[in-house]
Amino acid sequence: MKLYNSIGPNPKMVRMFMKEKGIELPLVQVDLMGGENRKQPYLEKNPAGQMPALELDDGTFITEITAICEYLDDTHKDGPSLIGITAKERAETHMWTRRIDLNIVEPLTNGFRFAEGLKLFQNRIRCIPEAAEGLKTTAREKLAWLDGLMAGKQFVCGDRFTMADVLLYAFLEFAQTVRQPLDPACKNIAAWYERVKARPSASA
Ligand SMILES: N[C@@H](CCC(=O)N[C@@H](CS)C(=O)NCC(=O)O)C(=O)O
């Protein structure tokens, strides 16, 4: 098995998940800035032209970071599961992961792609520059909503550290570097961020 890796928060999320699980895999570096991910032979591996991708030993490619993480979790049972053991735990992890993905990660990253990232992305995807500010505001509003729901909780799913925390951390770390810092009024998320930052996996 190997991971096609590059700069960016999506590969970071998978590397952090792997470090939490104690999984080490060979990394194949892909030049994202040079657009290697948007050309053959990479498109053969991931027709979406995005990073990262996991190649299994039988030659199958798994892409989409949450699917990659779930595959790694299911195939590495020795450590704690970052998805959950019971049906209820797994459903809660997916519920929060999807909320964070759709409400925060998508508007945050598209806000970046359509503004600061426009030069890089304008010939790769359909960019809507006039939507950038609205998308960034949406991400901020949903973070404020999440902040309220984090009151009294150690992690997104309560006491369990899960894939939802890894996803949120990787993208909030990225957001700071692209002029979308966390609103200091989001005190619960700020405290959660420092807790997650202290984990050895955060530097993956
Ligand atoms: N939904 C995809 C998103 C992947 C994605 O957007 N990856 C970024 C790197 S952080 C990328 O490939 N950007 C370069 C490009 O789109 O050309 C996933 O879950 O894997």
PDBQT file of the ligand as one rigid body, heavy atoms in Angstrom, charges set to zero:
ROOT
HETATM    1  N1  LIG A 301     -12.865  15.944  -1.749  1.00  0.00    +0.000 N 
HETATM    2  C1  LIG A 301     -11.467  15.668  -1.956  1.00  0.00    +0.000 C 
HETATM    3  C2  LIG A 301     -10.707  16.987  -1.918  1.00  0.00    +0.000 C 
HETATM    4  C3  LIG A 301      -9.250  16.824  -2.343  1.00  0.00    +0.000 C 
HETATM    5  C4  LIG A 301      -8.557  18.173  -2.637  1.00  0.00    +0.000 C 
HETATM    6  O1  LIG A 301      -9.183  19.208  -2.886  1.00  0.00    +0.000 OA
HETATM    7  N2  LIG A 301      -7.190  18.131  -2.600  1.00  0.00    +0.000 N 
HETATM    8  C5  LIG A 301      -6.404  19.307  -2.865  1.00  0.00    +0.000 C 
HETATM    9  C6  LIG A 301      -5.132  19.291  -1.998  1.00  0.00    +0.000 C 
HETATM   10  S1  LIG A 301      -5.450  19.858  -0.366  1.00  0.00    +0.000 SA
HETATM   11  C7  LIG A 301      -5.953  19.322  -4.317  1.00  0.00    +0.000 C 
HETATM   12  O2  LIG A 301      -5.742  18.277  -4.911  1.00  0.00    +0.000 OA
HETATM   13  N3  LIG A 301      -5.735  20.531  -4.854  1.00  0.00    +0.000 N 
HETATM   14  C8  LIG A 301      -5.114  20.731  -6.135  1.00  0.00    +0.000 C 
HETATM   15  C9  LIG A 301      -6.052  20.661  -7.275  1.00  0.00    +0.000 C 
HETATM   16  O3  LIG A 301      -7.290  20.567  -7.070  1.00  0.00    +0.000 OA
HETATM   17  O4  LIG A 301      -5.570  20.730  -8.402  1.00  0.00    +0.000 OA
HETATM   18  C10 LIG A 301     -10.975  14.651  -0.914  1.00  0.00    +0.000 C 
HETATM   19  O5  LIG A 301     -11.693  14.379   0.052  1.00  0.00    +0.000 OA
HETATM   20  O6  LIG A 301      -9.912  14.037  -1.085  1.00  0.00    +0.000 OA
ENDROOT
TORSDOF 0
